Amino acid sequence: MTRERLGLGLQEVELSPAPLTPVVSLAHSLQQALRGAVFPLSAEQLVWVARENEAPPHVVSLLGTLPRGRFPSVDTVALALGNASV
C-alpha cells in the first residue's frame, strides 16, 4: 500500500460489497445431484446417481458417508446428512 493511500485512510485490504460467487446450499446441491432419481435408493445407488449427474466431488463424498439402508426421498437423505431443510 502506498503512503498516499494510507494518508487517505483507505484500508490495506478493501472488502468487496458482494460475494464473488453465489453460495449454494447443501439442499440445492443434493437436489441437483439426485435429479431424476427414482426412490427408494441405497446409499451406493445415491452415489452412482450423483456421479452420473456430475455432482461436485464434495457432494459425492458426503453421499458416500451415508449409512447403509434405503432412502425413500431426497428429504431423508438430507436428514441423514444433518441438513433438515431441503
N, C-alpha and C positions, 0 to 999 in steps of 0.2 A: 504494500500500500504506500502511496506517495504521501509526502508531508502535506501537500495541498489538500488531499482528501481527508487526512486526519484533522487538518485545521478546519475543515468544513463540518466536522463532526460526523462524518459518514462511518458506518461500521465497516470493519475489515471484511466480514462476510455478510453480504446483504441477503436477506431471506426473500424467496420468491413469494408473490402473493397467492399463488395457486400451485397445487402439486403438479409435477411434470407428467405423471402418469396416473390414470384413474385407479382407484382402489377397487379391486374386485373381491366381493365377499366369497367365503368358502361355499356358502349355499349356492351362489350363482355358478361357481366353478363346478360344483357337484352336478348341478342340473345340466350344464354344458357337457361335462364328461360322460354323463349317463344318458344323454339324449338318445332316444329311440329304444332304450332298454325295455324289455318285456319282463316284468317282475312276476313272481319272486325269483331272485338270483342269489347264488352263493357268493362269498367274498371273492373267490377265484374268478367267477364269471364277471363280477363287477370290475375287477382289474382288467380283464380282457376287453370289456366294452369300452372302458376309459381309454385303453391303448388304441383301440380301433377308431375312437373319436379324436385321437391325437390330443389327449388331455395333457396339461402341463405335468412335468415329472413330479412336482410336489404333490399333486392330486393323486396320481397313480400310486405314489409312495404311501400316502395316507390310507388309501383304499387297501393297500397291502397289509396294513396293521389291523384290519378288522378281524374280529373273532370268527371262528368257523360257524357256519349256520347259514340259514337262508334269510334274505331280507325282502320283505313284501313291498317296499317302496323307497323312493329317494329320501323321504322323511325319516324312515327308520335307519337308513344309512347315516344321515346327518346326526341323528340322536346317538347312534353308536360311536360317532366320532366326536361327540360332545358339543355339537352345534345344533341347538334346538330350533333355530329359525330358518327353515327352508321355505 
